[in-house]
């Protein structure tokens, strides 16, 4: 598909292949079916993460689930990680290209091929074709990030030669065929990963999740009939599409460019930043996200699958900015309709549309940057919906080692949170997953029960947050002590170009990985490392970027500045220098007169 | 002896009295939110007068309250300080770092916007205990003293003490409490090792901070109420309902008020269980519908089920305390119907509340609500509203439905009204189905108990939708929660983390901890004055397959802790996992994460007495007939039917009513659908069942 991509871009929206007769649906039934679709997707996700093994699925909810029609059009999706759900339609197109016409009731298909729809290879997808009155009418599907897929390195990878080195690829594998489990194939898959027991449990959870979706959807068909259910689903897609188009129409037509961004490096060629160019073109009620001008593809795993990752990101960014769930009273369900108005384009051979067989395992930092840039590009035309730059990377670190039995590996992947930029009327959110990511952290007490790592610190960063009328969010600072020799792999981006301030707000601050901070062995590590060895007794400090400020700091309410001083985010000197606010450190109050004087002097100069 | 149950809700305080002869007397009075104990004591006097007894004849006082809940929902607790492990000052600020909304840059993170403890008052001290409970860095006592003084000087009203791994070794937290007692005597102190002694630091700290946040206010309320009761001559201690469905003494409630958070809604579920039992149907689903929200609960065989750890939330916060499974959704009599910009029909969760209220109240509300729809369908008449003491203006309801629903959808008012009802009922159906019945329970084995003023308006339809074979409408649907207070026992649940595997179980550890928990539970009950003959101990365990992240709770056997005990507990877990997730992995080892002991102190339970019997013919209770809108089945058009209207209080046991029919009483109205009939059973409950017409 990518080979034929027109420069006008392509969308995630599917082509309607009618397996039903379109009928009128009364408003009540429409409402009822919409509610049923949403709750079945939610229920699918709950089953998956509550019974899963991989910490990424169970704690981080790094998963997606939903119901799709035969060509992969999304009827509903779960409320988990945005990255996953938008990608399932692409998985389905991937398996359809091999298996269309061969589906039978009782099939279960496992797929993770990043050049055929997978978001990236560790996101196992399990799809179950749904049959009704003997006819194949759709799919229940889900995806989840498993701990290891048997690539060159445990857990994560960066410096690898190609897509075969990043892990074992499964392209449209029927692990059940007509209800018969292919135990040998499953055994083969599990024999070739480092965490077979975890992956086995996760695979069972993925299957249970999709089976539940199949059952629930079939129950719905039993109650209302195929024609009514599918016609209702169509109306809901049209509804979501129309709600989004209404908002796009409010933006003047034009081409909006974000400032060029740079990623630290590709994990191998140090000191060579990678360019991210994002242009958003608005034309009536259509949007094109054009990545022309971005870096060429790189010789490591730091490339992005176009279909499974770039497209969902473009859609999520536009939807988040224009139909922000907090600012929109109506609940607009995420489905194929949201995909329709948004297209994306990236030239072949670029980091956002690499040529096979370049590895594209580590793609999250790049796509989060695309999201951030879409927001920055649109900020002049929608200032009350856009925000300052966010941490906009993903700091994933895999810790691993040989287990005590000497035979198996332990692998623990941690996704460290970032922070948001300041917003129109509100400070940025501190210490939280950003943009396309939305995962949970793992309890420290659980990690210490399971692994030979000890937490020394997990707090907000101690340096000053980015000044602004609404200041930037604050990133976190986490410190681990390795109690045994431990391998570390990472796919972060520490934002050597920090999150951008907006409308006079200051830029945010960069992240850092520091080994043995404050000792004579202190050493700053690159944001992307491959199989780095930390010795027993080594300490690793991880600092996450803090978001940019929004608006001039001299317009910030002095009382808010005082609150920040009292909460020890700022010193009185910071308040004076960055905000023009004079805090009396005896009475701990704002010296109003001195503040007025200082601020007016600054305004003149 | 006279026993009373008093349930204080946001609008009304419901009271019920039960004496040794099985007589029950009920009363309803407006709540007094400024000081709820005022309304409570006035209500008790009125109730006693109605029952013809003296207040001092009351020997037991059971209480359900939303005081704790409201403080949390309204974010108006006290100023809290926190003493925590050095390096971990901001765990409450970071929380689980997952945004509530996926597609939103402008959302607020509740734990950051409404902080339980502001950062300035989160103070750290040097100390560290590891995962085995071993002290690896001793407690810096001077540091503790310094921070305690600082918090005193700042005037905090409560202090939460939260150290890593304190669930394993509480020594440091307990020492901090001693130091605080020296430096700042009288301040309310919460220790994480006491409030929620289980691993998972964020949830434990948040629960402890929440306890501190509501502590001083709740304990002063409870103490004040207990004093008023004593002054009025009420004998015995005041007992309060917990979120887990047990009673605790005022003393215990004052120490861990966080255990009271869902007190009110649980009482409704317990009341439903008692109602089901009295009618001979122990497995119940309860539906309690009020003005703005509906509570649904499921109790197979009349037993409460506990919520999953990820679901034990209150408002914006996580509380790692046992909560019985009851879910609340935004659907009630005041739910607003609308047609949005994209042409979609919506009902709720927005509510017209008491002000301006439904359009038909004529208090300025112009948007149509479900109450307006039911007025237009002829189900609610003037007599339905507090026995006619309120003026209802159907023409305003019609205008609102016409303008906001019927016109935009291009349909008639009748169909629009039916639509409002059905869409709202559907959200209740989904809640029952998703949160409860889809967890492996077959609705055909349950009865639906209709509670609250509006529950009996919806129950007939919801039962049909879900295939629930019968609806039970108790004599006083509005008082079901108050009655629930009289149907349970004193219960203390104490957990501890054991973290061991069925493959290589640490039996001495489990045995030692179980013994400790049982002694603590027994001691707690004895301190409440419960005699040994009334004490029983229940064991449970939180288990998962080794490598999973979340536990499920299972009943654990009594008797000696040995290999067989572990095997039996593991077997119980396989069953629960199978029921919950439709999958069981019998070859996988089971991880015993926590064990729990619940000490139960038996209390006499209310017995619902019989009512006067008569023949099948309900003619004596017939008030009138009225035109009302009904439909034969889901697919058919609604039709106007001349419908009999009965007076509930005149119905006798054995009466039989064929649908459609409407039954009115002081604070509630029951609707019976077209293909249904209702029988009044011996205890006066209406039993609605489908006829095979």
Interface residues (C-beta under 8 A of the other chain):
Chain A: X27 X28 X30 X31 X32 X34 X35 X36 X39 X42 X43 X47 X49 X50 X51 X52 X53 X55 X58 X59 X61 X79 X80 X81 X82 X197 X198 X201 X204 X205 X208 X211 X212 X239 X242 X243 X246 X316 X319 X320 X321 X323 X324 X325 X326 X327 X329 X330 X332 X334 X375 X385 X386 X387 X417 X420 X423 X426 X429 X430 X431 X432 X433 X438 X439 X440 X441 X443 X444 X445 X446 X448 X449 X454 X455 X456 X457 X458 X459 X460 X476 X479 X566 X567 X568 X569
Chain B: X87 X88 X89 X90 X91 X93 X94 X96 X97 X98 X99 X101 X102 X103 X104 X105 X106 X107 X108 X109 X112 X118 X119 X120 X130 X131 X164 X165 X167 X199 X200 X201 X202 X203 X308 X310 X340 X341 X342 X343 X344 X345 X346 X409 X411 X418 X419 X422 X423 X426 X427 X430 X433 X434 X438 X499 X545 X547 X548 X549 X550 X577 X581 X582 X583 X585 X588
